[in-house]
Amino acid sequence: MAAGEPGDLGVYSFRFLPQKTFQSLSTPQTTSRLRQWSMLGRIEAQAFGFDQTFQAYRKDDFVTAFFKDPNVIPNLKLLSESSGEWLTLGFASGRLRKI
């Protein structure tokens, strides 16, 4: 059975898609609303692809694999509460806490 086929219970693998754009975030209407709520510059969308069919009953495996994936850790940006700067998950991982 090839990876990604139904029934494949292998580990998810992710890839960062830096060229993916989200045009809906740059429309005048959206930027106006983001500015209204002081979110302009404080929100960023990033895209990651994965290699298997998503199965809702495996959602916990999916999330765990995402945050541990070597392609996600150096690329996923987080906004620091204290400094307001964008950090990567790899830099901030020591400060992450379970919610």
Biopython code that builds the backbone (N, CA, C, O; Angstrom):
import numpy as np
from Bio.PDB.StructureBuilder import StructureBuilder

atoms = [
    (1, "MET", "N", (0.849, -1.178, 0.000)),
    (1, "MET", "CA", (0.000, 0.000, 0.000)),
    (1, "MET", "C", (0.888, 1.233, 0.000)),
    (1, "MET", "O", (1.819, 1.304, 0.803)),
    (2, "ALA", "N", (0.641, 2.194, -0.858)),
    (2, "ALA", "CA", (1.445, 3.408, -0.947)),
    (2, "ALA", "C", (1.070, 4.375, 0.159)),
    (2, "ALA", "O", (-0.065, 4.384, 0.636)),
    (3, "ALA", "N", (2.035, 5.191, 0.563)),
    (3, "ALA", "CA", (1.769, 6.202, 1.600)),
    (3, "ALA", "C", (0.647, 7.114, 1.140)),
    (3, "ALA", "O", (0.576, 7.491, -0.029)),
    (4, "GLY", "N", (-0.220, 7.460, 2.064)),
    (4, "GLY", "CA", (-1.314, 8.362, 1.746)),
    (4, "GLY", "C", (-2.603, 7.663, 1.360)),
    (4, "GLY", "O", (-3.646, 8.309, 1.257)),
    (5, "GLU", "N", (-2.553, 6.354, 1.145)),
    (5, "GLU", "CA", (-3.770, 5.633, 0.805)),
    (5, "GLU", "C", (-4.571, 5.342, 2.065)),
    (5, "GLU", "O", (-3.997, 5.191, 3.143)),
    (6, "PRO", "N", (-5.895, 5.261, 1.940)),
    (6, "PRO", "CA", (-6.709, 4.929, 3.100)),
    (6, "PRO", "C", (-6.226, 3.639, 3.733)),
    (6, "PRO", "O", (-5.929, 2.669, 3.035)),
    (7, "GLY", "N", (-6.148, 3.629, 5.041)),
    (7, "GLY", "CA", (-5.692, 2.451, 5.747)),
    (7, "GLY", "C", (-4.221, 2.514, 6.106)),
    (7, "GLY", "O", (-3.752, 1.738, 6.938)),
    (8, "ASP", "N", (-3.485, 3.433, 5.486)),
    (8, "ASP", "CA", (-2.072, 3.604, 5.804)),
    (8, "ASP", "C", (-1.970, 4.351, 7.125)),
    (8, "ASP", "O", (-2.411, 5.496, 7.226)),
    (9, "LEU", "N", (-1.395, 3.716, 8.136)),
    (9, "LEU", "CA", (-1.298, 4.328, 9.455)),
    (9, "LEU", "C", (0.128, 4.764, 9.757)),
    (9, "LEU", "O", (0.542, 4.768, 10.916)),
    (10, "GLY", "N", (0.882, 5.131, 8.725)),
    (10, "GLY", "CA", (2.235, 5.612, 8.923)),
    (10, "GLY", "C", (2.233, 6.998, 9.562)),
    (10, "GLY", "O", (1.180, 7.574, 9.835)),
    (11, "VAL", "N", (3.424, 7.510, 9.789)),
    (11, "VAL", "CA", (3.577, 8.831, 10.389)),
    (11, "VAL", "C", (3.388, 9.893, 9.311)),
    (11, "VAL", "O", (3.866, 9.741, 8.187)),
    (12, "TYR", "N", (2.697, 10.952, 9.659)),
    (12, "TYR", "CA", (2.530, 12.057, 8.719)),
    (12, "TYR", "C", (3.871, 12.739, 8.491)),
    (12, "TYR", "O", (4.708, 12.805, 9.391)),
    (13, "SER", "N", (4.063, 13.238, 7.293)),
    (13, "SER", "CA", (5.242, 14.005, 6.946)),
    (13, "SER", "C", (4.763, 15.304, 6.311)),
    (13, "SER", "O", (3.840, 15.294, 5.497)),
    (14, "PHE", "N", (5.382, 16.417, 6.677)),
    (14, "PHE", "CA", (4.934, 17.729, 6.222)),
    (14, "PHE", "C", (6.015, 18.416, 5.409)),
    (14, "PHE", "O", (7.201, 18.122, 5.559)),
    (15, "ARG", "N", (5.598, 19.335, 4.545)),
    (15, "ARG", "CA", (6.536, 20.155, 3.784)),
    (15, "ARG", "C", (6.038, 21.604, 3.820)),
    (15, "ARG", "O", (4.844, 21.874, 3.689)),
    (16, "PHE", "N", (6.970, 22.508, 3.998)),
    (16, "PHE", "CA", (6.684, 23.936, 4.044)),
    (16, "PHE", "C", (6.471, 24.440, 2.628)),
    (16, "PHE", "O", (7.232, 24.087, 1.727)),
    (17, "LEU", "N", (5.457, 25.253, 2.420)),
    (17, "LEU", "CA", (5.136, 25.804, 1.105)),
    (17, "LEU", "C", (5.266, 27.327, 1.160)),
    (17, "LEU", "O", (4.257, 28.030, 1.221)),
    (18, "PRO", "N", (6.511, 27.846, 1.140)),
    (18, "PRO", "CA", (6.706, 29.292, 1.323)),
    (18, "PRO", "C", (6.176, 30.156, 0.196)),
    (18, "PRO", "O", (5.916, 31.340, 0.411)),
    (19, "GLN", "N", (6.005, 29.604, -1.005)),
    (19, "GLN", "CA", (5.503, 30.399, -2.119)),
    (19, "GLN", "C", (3.983, 30.536, -2.126)),
    (19, "GLN", "O", (3.443, 31.337, -2.888)),
    (20, "LYS", "N", (3.297, 29.777, -1.302)),
    (20, "LYS", "CA", (1.836, 29.828, -1.246)),
    (20, "LYS", "C", (1.412, 31.197, -0.721)),
    (20, "LYS", "O", (1.888, 31.641, 0.324)),
    (21, "THR", "N", (0.527, 31.854, -1.439)),
    (21, "THR", "CA", (0.033, 33.158, -1.010)),
    (21, "THR", "C", (-1.445, 33.060, -0.651)),
    (21, "THR", "O", (-2.166, 32.179, -1.119)),
    (22, "PHE", "N", (-1.856, 33.965, 0.170)),
    (22, "PHE", "CA", (-3.244, 34.034, 0.616)),
    (22, "PHE", "C", (-3.777, 35.404, 0.222)),
    (22, "PHE", "O", (-3.745, 36.347, 1.014)),
    (23, "GLN", "N", (-4.265, 35.502, -1.002)),
    (23, "GLN", "CA", (-4.713, 36.784, -1.540)),
    (23, "GLN", "C", (-5.839, 37.402, -0.723)),
    (23, "GLN", "O", (-5.985, 38.624, -0.691)),
    (24, "SER", "N", (-6.627, 36.573, -0.070)),
    (24, "SER", "CA", (-7.749, 37.099, 0.714)),
    (24, "SER", "C", (-7.267, 37.946, 1.890)),
    (24, "SER", "O", (-8.022, 38.783, 2.386)),
    (25, "LEU", "N", (-6.041, 37.753, 2.344)),
    (25, "LEU", "CA", (-5.516, 38.552, 3.455)),
    (25, "LEU", "C", (-5.015, 39.925, 3.014)),
    (25, "LEU", "O", (-4.746, 40.782, 3.856)),
    (26, "SER", "N", (-4.887, 40.143, 1.715)),
    (26, "SER", "CA", (-4.365, 41.421, 1.251)),
    (26, "SER", "C", (-5.396, 42.279, 0.528)),
    (26, "SER", "O", (-5.042, 43.306, -0.051)),
    (27, "THR", "N", (-6.647, 41.883, 0.548)),
    (27, "THR", "CA", (-7.671, 42.711, -0.072)),
    (27, "THR", "C", (-7.891, 43.961, 0.773)),
    (27, "THR", "O", (-7.685, 43.924, 1.986)),
    (28, "PRO", "N", (-8.302, 45.057, 0.159)),
    (28, "PRO", "CA", (-8.543, 46.288, 0.923)),
    (28, "PRO", "C", (-9.542, 46.095, 2.064)),
    (28, "PRO", "O", (-9.357, 46.640, 3.152)),
    (29, "GLN", "N", (-10.590, 45.329, 1.820)),
    (29, "GLN", "CA", (-11.586, 45.096, 2.851)),
    (29, "GLN", "C", (-10.982, 44.347, 4.044)),
    (29, "GLN", "O", (-11.245, 44.695, 5.195)),
    (30, "THR", "N", (-10.179, 43.329, 3.770)),
    (30, "THR", "CA", (-9.556, 42.549, 4.842)),
    (30, "THR", "C", (-8.549, 43.389, 5.613)),
    (30, "THR", "O", (-8.557, 43.387, 6.844)),
    (31, "THR", "N", (-7.674, 44.112, 4.899)),
    (31, "THR", "CA", (-6.680, 44.926, 5.602)),
    (31, "THR", "C", (-7.347, 46.009, 6.441)),
    (31, "THR", "O", (-6.859, 46.344, 7.520)),
    (32, "SER", "N", (-8.446, 46.553, 5.961)),
    (32, "SER", "CA", (-9.186, 47.549, 6.747)),
    (32, "SER", "C", (-9.712, 46.941, 8.044)),
    (32, "SER", "O", (-9.615, 47.549, 9.110)),
    (33, "ARG", "N", (-10.265, 45.748, 7.942)),
    (33, "ARG", "CA", (-10.794, 45.090, 9.149)),
    (33, "ARG", "C", (-9.684, 44.658, 10.106)),
    (33, "ARG", "O", (-9.837, 44.749, 11.324)),
    (34, "LEU", "N", (-8.572, 44.192, 9.551)),
    (34, "LEU", "CA", (-7.444, 43.824, 10.405)),
    (34, "LEU", "C", (-6.916, 45.056, 11.142)),
    (34, "LEU", "O", (-6.579, 44.986, 12.324)),
    (35, "ARG", "N", (-6.849, 46.179, 10.433)),
    (35, "ARG", "CA", (-6.396, 47.423, 11.054)),
    (35, "ARG", "C", (-7.381, 47.852, 12.147)),
    (35, "ARG", "O", (-6.961, 48.295, 13.216)),
    (36, "GLN", "N", (-8.671, 47.724, 11.889)),
    (36, "GLN", "CA", (-9.712, 48.099, 12.851)),
    (36, "GLN", "C", (-9.554, 47.348, 14.167)),
    (36, "GLN", "O", (-9.803, 47.901, 15.238)),
    (37, "TRP", "N", (-9.138, 46.083, 14.083)),
    (37, "TRP", "CA", (-8.996, 45.249, 15.274)),
    (37, "TRP", "C", (-7.543, 45.137, 15.732)),
    (37, "TRP", "O", (-7.205, 44.238, 16.501)),
    (38, "SER", "N", (-6.685, 46.038, 15.268)),
    (38, "SER", "CA", (-5.261, 46.059, 15.627)),
    (38, "SER", "C", (-4.572, 44.729, 15.338)),
    (38, "SER", "O", (-3.685, 44.310, 16.082)),
    (39, "MET", "N", (-4.976, 44.073, 14.268)),
    (39, "MET", "CA", (-4.381, 42.794, 13.893)),
    (39, "MET", "C", (-3.475, 42.909, 12.673)),
    (39, "MET", "O", (-2.773, 41.954, 12.341)),
    (40, "LEU", "N", (-3.475, 44.048, 12.003)),
    (40, "LEU", "CA", (-2.642, 44.213, 10.819)),
    (40, "LEU", "C", (-1.175, 44.118, 11.235)),
    (40, "LEU", "O", (-0.720, 44.876, 12.092)),
    (41, "GLY", "N", (-0.442, 43.198, 10.635)),
    (41, "GLY", "CA", (0.948, 42.953, 10.989)),
    (41, "GLY", "C", (1.119, 41.952, 12.125)),
    (41, "GLY", "O", (2.233, 41.518, 12.416)),
    (42, "ARG", "N", (0.011, 41.587, 12.766)),
    (42, "ARG", "CA", (0.077, 40.640, 13.885)),
    (42, "ARG", "C", (-0.536, 39.292, 13.510)),
    (42, "ARG", "O", (-0.734, 38.431, 14.366)),
    (43, "ILE", "N", (-0.825, 39.123, 12.251)),
    (43, "ILE", "CA", (-1.374, 37.848, 11.778)),
    (43, "ILE", "C", (-0.613, 37.480, 10.504)),
    (43, "ILE", "O", (-0.320, 38.334, 9.666)),
    (44, "GLU", "N", (-0.309, 36.228, 10.384)),
    (44, "GLU", "CA", (0.397, 35.740, 9.213)),
    (44, "GLU", "C", (-0.120, 34.348, 8.885)),
    (44, "GLU", "O", (-0.359, 33.539, 9.782)),
    (45, "ALA", "N", (-0.289, 34.075, 7.614)),
    (45, "ALA", "CA", (-0.737, 32.750, 7.182)),
    (45, "ALA", "C", (0.435, 32.029, 6.529)),
    (45, "ALA", "O", (1.161, 32.600, 5.715)),
    (46, "GLN", "N", (0.605, 30.774, 6.898)),
    (46, "GLN", "CA", (1.639, 29.932, 6.319)),
    (46, "GLN", "C", (0.995, 28.644, 5.841)),
    (46, "GLN", "O", (-0.011, 28.195, 6.391)),
    (47, "ALA", "N", (1.583, 28.057, 4.814)),
    (47, "ALA", "CA", (1.034, 26.822, 4.262)),
    (47, "ALA", "C", (2.023, 25.675, 4.404)),
    (47, "ALA", "O", (3.226, 25.825, 4.193)),
    (48, "PHE", "N", (1.477, 24.536, 4.767)),
    (48, "PHE", "CA", (2.241, 23.293, 4.853)),
    (48, "PHE", "C", (1.407, 22.208, 4.169)),
    (48, "PHE", "O", (0.191, 22.148, 4.348)),
    (49, "GLY", "N", (2.054, 21.370, 3.401)),
    (49, "GLY", "CA", (1.387, 20.228, 2.794)),
    (49, "GLY", "C", (1.730, 18.984, 3.596)),
    (49, "GLY", "O", (2.709, 18.964, 4.341)),
    (50, "PHE", "N", (0.919, 17.948, 3.437)),
    (50, "PHE", "CA", (1.223, 16.683, 4.109)),
    (50, "PHE", "C", (0.971, 15.533, 3.173)),
    (50, "PHE", "O", (0.299, 15.680, 2.152)),
    (51, "ASP", "N", (1.514, 14.385, 3.527)),
    (51, "ASP", "CA", (1.623, 13.275, 2.586)),
    (51, "ASP", "C", (0.582, 12.173, 2.721)),
    (51, "ASP", "O", (0.663, 11.168, 2.014)),
    (52, "GLN", "N", (-0.379, 12.333, 3.599)),
    (52, "GLN", "CA", (-1.383, 11.288, 3.781)),
    (52, "GLN", "C", (-2.776, 11.907, 3.789)),
    (52, "GLN", "O", (-2.938, 13.112, 3.987)),
    (53, "THR", "N", (-3.751, 11.080, 3.574)),
    (53, "THR", "CA", (-5.134, 11.520, 3.681)),
    (53, "THR", "C", (-5.448, 11.798, 5.140)),
    (53, "THR", "O", (-5.160, 10.979, 6.013)),
    (54, "PHE", "N", (-6.045, 12.969, 5.405)),
    (54, "PHE", "CA", (-6.394, 13.306, 6.780)),
    (54, "PHE", "C", (-7.586, 12.459, 7.222)),
    (54, "PHE", "O", (-8.597, 12.373, 6.525)),
    (55, "GLN", "N", (-7.449, 11.843, 8.380)),
    (55, "GLN", "CA", (-8.524, 11.052, 8.979)),
    (55, "GLN", "C", (-8.872, 11.712, 10.310)),
    (55, "GLN", "O", (-8.011, 11.833, 11.181)),
    (56, "ALA", "N", (-10.112, 12.134, 10.475)),
    (56, "ALA", "CA", (-10.526, 12.847, 11.685)),
    (56, "ALA", "C", (-10.243, 12.047, 12.951)),
    (56, "ALA", "O", (-9.896, 12.625, 13.981)),
    (57, "TYR", "N", (-10.386, 10.739, 12.887)),
    (57, "TYR", "CA", (-10.154, 9.925, 14.087)),
    (57, "TYR", "C", (-8.671, 9.884, 14.467)),
    (57, "TYR", "O", (-8.327, 9.440, 15.562)),
    (58, "ARG", "N", (-7.782, 10.348, 13.562)),
    (58, "ARG", "CA", (-6.343, 10.412, 13.838)),
    (58, "ARG", "C", (-5.869, 11.843, 14.053)),
    (58, "ARG", "O", (-4.688, 12.142, 13.879)),
    (59, "LYS", "N", (-6.787, 12.726, 14.430)),
    (59, "LYS", "CA", (-6.444, 14.141, 14.555)),
    (59, "LYS", "C", (-5.326, 14.391, 15.553)),
    (59, "LYS", "O", (-4.485, 15.261, 15.327)),
    (60, "ASP", "N", (-5.298, 13.647, 16.651)),
    (60, "ASP", "CA", (-4.244, 13.829, 17.647)),
    (60, "ASP", "C", (-2.879, 13.440, 17.079)),
    (60, "ASP", "O", (-1.886, 14.124, 17.327)),
    (61, "ASP", "N", (-2.826, 12.349, 16.321)),
    (61, "ASP", "CA", (-1.581, 11.937, 15.668)),
    (61, "ASP", "C", (-1.121, 13.004, 14.676)),
    (61, "ASP", "O", (0.069, 13.301, 14.573)),
    (62, "PHE", "N", (-2.084, 13.574, 13.948)),
    (62, "PHE", "CA", (-1.790, 14.599, 12.953)),
    (62, "PHE", "C", (-1.162, 15.828, 13.609)),
    (62, "PHE", "O", (-0.126, 16.311, 13.153)),
    (63, "VAL", "N", (-1.776, 16.329, 14.660)),
    (63, "VAL", "CA", (-1.287, 17.537, 15.339)),
    (63, "VAL", "C", (0.079, 17.273, 15.972)),
    (63, "VAL", "O", (0.984, 18.099, 15.859)),
    (64, "THR", "N", (0.229, 16.144, 16.629)),
    (64, "THR", "CA", (1.508, 15.799, 17.248)),
    (64, "THR", "C", (2.608, 15.719, 16.196)),
    (64, "THR", "O", (3.692, 16.273, 16.380)),
    (65, "ALA", "N", (2.326, 15.030, 15.096)),
    (65, "ALA", "CA", (3.310, 14.900, 14.020)),
    (65, "ALA", "C", (3.651, 16.262, 13.423)),
    (65, "ALA", "O", (4.807, 16.516, 13.082)),
    (66, "PHE", "N", (2.655, 17.143, 13.293)),
    (66, "PHE", "CA", (2.886, 18.476, 12.725)),
    (66, "PHE", "C", (3.906, 19.253, 13.559)),
    (66, "PHE", "O", (4.886, 19.767, 13.018)),
    (67, "PHE", "N", (3.683, 19.340, 14.857)),
    (67, "PHE", "CA", (4.556, 20.156, 15.703)),
    (67, "PHE", "C", (5.922, 19.523, 15.960)),
    (67, "PHE", "O", (6.823, 20.197, 16.459)),
    (68, "LYS", "N", (6.093, 18.242, 15.629)),
    (68, "LYS", "CA", (7.382, 17.570, 15.798)),
    (68, "LYS", "C", (8.132, 17.393, 14.477)),
    (68, "LYS", "O", (9.280, 16.948, 14.474)),
    (69, "ASP", "N", (7.503, 17.732, 13.370)),
    (69, "ASP", "CA", (8.101, 17.496, 12.063)),
    (69, "ASP", "C", (9.319, 18.405, 11.830)),
    (69, "ASP", "O", (9.258, 19.601, 12.113)),
    (70, "PRO", "N", (10.422, 17.842, 11.317)),
    (70, "PRO", "CA", (11.628, 18.641, 11.084)),
    (70, "PRO", "C", (11.464, 19.719, 10.004)),
    (70, "PRO", "O", (12.294, 20.624, 9.918)),
    (71, "ASN", "N", (10.423, 19.643, 9.188)),
    (71, "ASN", "CA", (10.162, 20.690, 8.203)),
    (71, "ASN", "C", (9.278, 21.800, 8.774)),
    (71, "ASN", "O", (9.212, 22.891, 8.207)),
    (72, "VAL", "N", (8.614, 21.534, 9.868)),
    (72, "VAL", "CA", (7.739, 22.521, 10.503)),
    (72, "VAL", "C", (8.519, 23.343, 11.530)),
    (72, "VAL", "O", (8.392, 24.567, 11.572)),
    (73, "ILE", "N", (9.310, 22.685, 12.342)),
    (73, "ILE", "CA", (9.996, 23.334, 13.467)),
    (73, "ILE", "C", (10.786, 24.579, 13.048)),
    (73, "ILE", "O", (10.656, 25.607, 13.712)),
    (74, "PRO", "N", (11.592, 24.545, 11.990)),
    (74, "PRO", "CA", (12.349, 25.755, 11.653)),
    (74, "PRO", "C", (11.564, 26.790, 10.839)),
    (74, "PRO", "O", (12.073, 27.880, 10.575)),
    (75, "ASN", "N", (10.334, 26.463, 10.440)),
    (75, "ASN", "CA", (9.587, 27.358, 9.554)),
    (75, "ASN", "C", (8.321, 27.959, 10.147)),
    (75, "ASN", "O", (7.923, 29.050, 9.740)),
    (76, "LEU", "N", (7.685, 27.296, 11.079)),
    (76, "LEU", "CA", (6.423, 27.788, 11.622)),
    (76, "LEU", "C", (6.679, 29.016, 12.484)),
    (76, "LEU", "O", (7.431, 28.961, 13.457)),
    (77, "LYS", "N", (6.043, 30.123, 12.115)),
    (77, "LYS", "CA", (6.242, 31.381, 12.840)),
    (77, "LYS", "C", (5.187, 31.548, 13.924)),
    (77, "LYS", "O", (4.008, 31.253, 13.728)),
    (78, "LEU", "N", (5.650, 32.032, 15.074)),
    (78, "LEU", "CA", (4.787, 32.321, 16.211)),
    (78, "LEU", "C", (5.058, 33.750, 16.635)),
    (78, "LEU", "O", (6.192, 34.219, 16.542)),
    (79, "LEU", "N", (4.038, 34.447, 17.099)),
    (79, "LEU", "CA", (4.206, 35.809, 17.578)),
    (79, "LEU", "C", (4.476, 35.766, 19.074)),
    (79, "LEU", "O", (3.668, 35.249, 19.845)),
    (80, "SER", "N", (5.603, 36.306, 19.473)),
    (80, "SER", "CA", (5.988, 36.317, 20.879)),
    (80, "SER", "C", (5.061, 37.248, 21.665)),
    (80, "SER", "O", (4.829, 38.391, 21.271)),
    (81, "GLU", "N", (4.538, 36.739, 22.778)),
    (81, "GLU", "CA", (3.678, 37.561, 23.631)),
    (81, "GLU", "C", (4.449, 38.724, 24.234)),
    (81, "GLU", "O", (3.938, 39.841, 24.310)),
    (82, "SER", "N", (5.663, 38.466, 24.658)),
    (82, "SER", "CA", (6.422, 39.477, 25.387)),
    (82, "SER", "C", (7.031, 40.550, 24.487)),
    (82, "SER", "O", (6.951, 41.738, 24.799)),
    (83, "SER", "N", (7.638, 40.139, 23.373)),
    (83, "SER", "CA", (8.337, 41.114, 22.534)),
    (83, "SER", "C", (7.535, 41.571, 21.321)),
    (83, "SER", "O", (7.842, 42.608, 20.732)),
    (84, "GLY", "N", (6.515, 40.811, 20.942)),
    (84, "GLY", "CA", (5.755, 41.148, 19.737)),
    (84, "GLY", "C", (6.505, 40.827, 18.462)),
    (84, "GLY", "O", (6.100, 41.260, 17.383)),
    (85, "GLU", "N", (7.594, 40.075, 18.563)),
    (85, "GLU", "CA", (8.383, 39.692, 17.398)),
    (85, "GLU", "C", (7.967, 38.308, 16.913)),
    (85, "GLU", "O", (7.483, 37.482, 17.687)),
    (86, "TRP", "N", (8.167, 38.070, 15.609)),
    (86, "TRP", "CA", (7.903, 36.756, 15.038)),
    (86, "TRP", "C", (9.090, 35.853, 15.327)),
    (86, "TRP", "O", (10.232, 36.211, 15.037)),
    (87, "LEU", "N", (8.825, 34.691, 15.894)),
    (87, "LEU", "CA", (9.837, 33.687, 16.190)),
    (87, "LEU", "C", (9.456, 32.402, 15.475)),
    (87, "LEU", "O", (8.285, 32.187, 15.163)),
    (88, "THR", "N", (10.435, 31.549, 15.213)),
    (88, "THR", "CA", (10.092, 30.248, 14.645)),
    (88, "THR", "C", (9.840, 29.275, 15.789)),
    (88, "THR", "O", (10.314, 29.483, 16.906)),
    (89, "LEU", "N", (9.103, 28.227, 15.510)),
    (89, "LEU", "CA", (8.801, 27.212, 16.510)),
    (89, "LEU", "C", (10.083, 26.645, 17.104)),
    (89, "LEU", "O", (10.137, 26.363, 18.301)),
    (90, "GLY", "N", (11.121, 26.474, 16.280)),
    (90, "GLY", "CA", (12.389, 25.958, 16.769)),
    (90, "GLY", "C", (13.011, 26.841, 17.825)),
    (90, "GLY", "O", (13.596, 26.342, 18.786)),
    (91, "PHE", "N", (12.893, 28.146, 17.663)),
    (91, "PHE", "CA", (13.456, 29.093, 18.629)),
    (91, "PHE", "C", (12.609, 29.149, 19.885)),
    (91, "PHE", "O", (13.144, 29.270, 20.987)),
    (92, "ALA", "N", (11.305, 29.064, 19.738)),
    (92, "ALA", "CA", (10.390, 29.239, 20.867)),
    (92, "ALA", "C", (10.009, 27.935, 21.548)),
    (92, "ALA", "O", (9.292, 27.966, 22.549)),
    (93, "SER", "N", (10.462, 26.782, 21.043)),
    (93, "SER", "CA", (9.980, 25.504, 21.537)),
    (93, "SER", "C", (10.184, 25.305, 23.030)),
    (93, "SER", "O", (9.382, 24.622, 23.668)),
    (94, "GLY", "N", (11.212, 25.869, 23.595)),
    (94, "GLY", "CA", (11.433, 25.737, 25.020)),
    (94, "GLY", "C", (10.399, 26.485, 25.844)),
    (94, "GLY", "O", (10.244, 26.226, 27.038)),
    (95, "ARG", "N", (9.694, 27.409, 25.212)),
    (95, "ARG", "CA", (8.712, 28.232, 25.920)),
    (95, "ARG", "C", (7.269, 27.825, 25.668)),
    (95, "ARG", "O", (6.346, 28.407, 26.238)),
    (96, "LEU", "N", (7.076, 26.825, 24.816)),
    (96, "LEU", "CA", (5.710, 26.403, 24.523)),
    (96, "LEU", "C", (5.110, 25.696, 25.716)),
    (96, "LEU", "O", (5.801, 24.994, 26.454)),
    (97, "ARG", "N", (3.836, 25.885, 25.895)),
    (97, "ARG", "CA", (3.164, 25.200, 26.988)),
    (97, "ARG", "C", (1.882, 24.571, 26.465)),
    (97, "ARG", "O", (1.268, 25.067, 25.521)),
    (98, "LYS", "N", (1.496, 23.485, 27.086)),
    (98, "LYS", "CA", (0.293, 22.764, 26.684)),
    (98, "LYS", "C", (-0.929, 23.535, 27.161)),
    (98, "LYS", "O", (-0.974, 24.017, 28.293)),
    (99, "ILE", "N", (-1.903, 23.640, 26.293)),
    (99, "ILE", "CA", (-3.143, 24.361, 26.627)),
    (99, "ILE", "C", (-4.208, 23.355, 26.993)),
    (99, "ILE", "O", (-5.335, 23.736, 27.310)),
]
sb = StructureBuilder()
sb.init_structure("model")
sb.init_model(0)
sb.init_chain("A")
sb.init_seg("    ")
for serial, (resi, resn, name, xyz) in enumerate(atoms, 1):
    if name == "N":
        sb.init_residue(resn, " ", resi, " ")
    sb.init_atom(name, np.array(xyz, "f"), 0.0, 1.0, " ", f" {name:<3s}", serial, name[0])
structure = sb.get_structure()
